[in-house]
Amino acid sequence: MASMTTVKAPSSTANLGPGFDVFGLAVDAFFDEITLTKKKSGVSIVTKDSIPTNPDNNTAGLVVKNMLKKLKIKDGVEIKIKKGVPAGFGMGSSAASAAAAVIAFNQM
C-alpha cells in the first residue's frame, strides 16, 4: 500500500435537455482534488471547505470506510479534500469527491 496519492475528478452533469438522466458528461471546468494518506487506524477528513468532516456524512469518507472494510484492510486513511466543484448547482460535487476517493484508494 502506497503511503500517499492525489487524484482530481471533474464536475459533471446528467441533465442535458430532453435526455434527463439518460445523457451525462464530465465538464472540464471544475475539479475536486482528493489526497489520501495512509495512517495507523481510522478514517479522518481534512478540508478548508464548508463540507462535512465526519466520514459517515461525506461521500469520500463513506467510500474509503467501505473499501477498507470490504477489503479487510486494518490501516487507516486521512482524506484531504480541496473542493473545486461547487456544491448545490447540479454539477456532481458529491460524485466528484466519491469518484476521486475511489481512484485514489485504488492507486494506494
Residue, then its C-alpha position, 0 to 999 in steps of 0.5 A: m500500500a502506497s503511503m500517499t496519492t492525489v487524484k482530481a475528478p471533474s464536475s459533471t452533469a446528467n441533465l442535458g435537455p430532453g435526455f434527463d438522466v439518460f445523457g451525462l458528461a464530465v465538464d472540464a471546468f471544475f475539479d475536486e482534488i482528493t489526497l489520501t494518506k495512509k495512517k495507523s487506524g481510522v478514517s479522518i477528513v481534512t478540508k478548508d471547505s464548508i463540507p462535512t468532516n465526519p466520514d459517515n456524512n461525506t461521500a469520500g469518507l463513506v467510500v474509503k470506510n467501505m473499501l477498507k472494510k470490504l477489503k479487510i484492510k486494518d490501516g487507516v486513511e486521512i482524506k484531504i479534500k480541496k473542493g473545486v466543484p461547487a456544491g448545490f448547482g447540479m454539477g456532481s460535487s458529491a460524485a466528484s469527491a466519491a469518484a476521486a476517493v475511489i481512484a485514489f484508494n485504488q492507486m494506494 
